[in-house]
Amino acid sequence: MQNFEQIRSHLAASGFHVTMQDPYVVCVELSLESGSRHQAIFLSELQDDDARGYLRVSTAVAPTTGIDCRRALAFNWESRVGYLSIGDLDGVPYLQLCENRPYGGLTAAEVDRLILEIGGMGDRMERALSAGGDLL
């Protein structure tokens, strides 16, 4: 996959539940645990300083209030896929689970795997940080 339009076409053809589409952002809603939980996954395009395209897969995990920064940084150190960052969601700072991949070498199977992995891990983190709630 070499560009965001190929990602968008793949998501439509693969049967993902797409809930939002903007020019360079798509939101996929994952249904987890037989439909009892849901997680919104955002796919967006980034460019580096050399104008190379990257796919970012991200999900909001929890508001940053009360989050121990040391635990988040320890997660980043230990994680093989995904890193934690802070992003704004409706004016509120949220802990986000993200992964960036260059388009070069990115396959449809890898896109699917990233959506499922970031979505599943994000939901588990959300549950742990929100006493079992499903806010996102």
N, C-alpha and C positions, 0 to 999 in steps of 0.2 A: 504494500500500500504506500503510495507516494504522496498523497495529499488528503486533505480533510474531506473532500467530496467523496473519495473512495471509501473512507471510514463511514460517512453518512449512508452511502448506498449499501454497504455491508450490513449496517445495523438494521436498515429497513428490510433487507432480504433475509436476515437471520431470525426475524420474529421477535426482536427485543421490543419491550414496551417503551417507546419513545414518547416522552411527555412534553418536551420543549425542543424547539429548533430555532437557533439564531444563525447568522452567517458562519461563525466559527465556534459555536458551542451547541452541544446536544446533551439533553438530559435523558437518561435511561432509568426507569424504575425497576428495580429487582424485587421479585417476590421471593421471600425466604421462609423456611420452616413451614411449608405447605400453605403459604399465604397468610400466616399469622403475623409476619413481620415484613417490612418493606424498607428499602434503602435506595435513595436517589444517588445516581452516579453521573458525574459530569465529565464529558469528553470535550476537550478544547484544543485549539491549535496555538502553539507558541513558536517563536522564531528566535534563534540565537543571533549573536552579533554578525555572523556571516550569512544571515538570512536562510539558514538551514531550518527546515520545518521539524517540529516535534509534536507528538500527541501527548497531552496531559490527561490522565484519568484521575479523578478526585471525588471524594465524598466528605461531607461534613459529619463530624463525629460528636462533638459536644461543645457547649459554650466554654470559653476559656476560664470563666470564674471558678476558682478553687482548684484548677489544674496545677499539679506539681511539675514545673518546667524540667526538673532533673529526670523525672520518669519519662517525659516526652523525648528528651535528648538521649536517654539510655535506649529507648525504643529505636530511635534513628540509628544508633550505633549497631544494634543487634539485628535489625531488620534486613532481610535480603531483598525483599520487594516492598516498596512503599516507604514513605517518609512522612513525618508529621510536620505541619506548618500551621500558621494562623492566617485565616482569611475572613473577610467580612461577609456576613449573611444578614441582610436587612438591617444594617447598621450595628450589628452585634458581632464582636470578635468570636470566631469559632475555631476550634481545633479541626484541622482538615487532614485526611489521609490522602496522599498524592503519589503518583508515579509518572515520570516523563520518559518517553521513548522516542528516539529519532525515527522518522518515517522509513529511512533506508533499512531494509531487512525486516520491516514490520509486516507480519502476515495476518490474515483474518483470524486464524486460530489463536495467535498471540493477543489480538484485540479482545477476543472472547474471554481468554484466560485472565487478562488484566481486569476486565469488568467484573468477572465472578470473584476473583481474588480480592481486589480492592473493596468490592461491595460486601463480601462475606466478612472480611476482617474489620471493615468499618462498622458493620452492624454489631459484631462481637464487642468492639471497643465501646460503641455507643451504649450497649447494654451494661457493660461493666461500669461506665462512668455515670450512668443515669439511673442506677438502681433498677435495671430491667426495663426501662421505658423504651419506647420506639418513637422518638421525636421527629426523626428525619426519614 
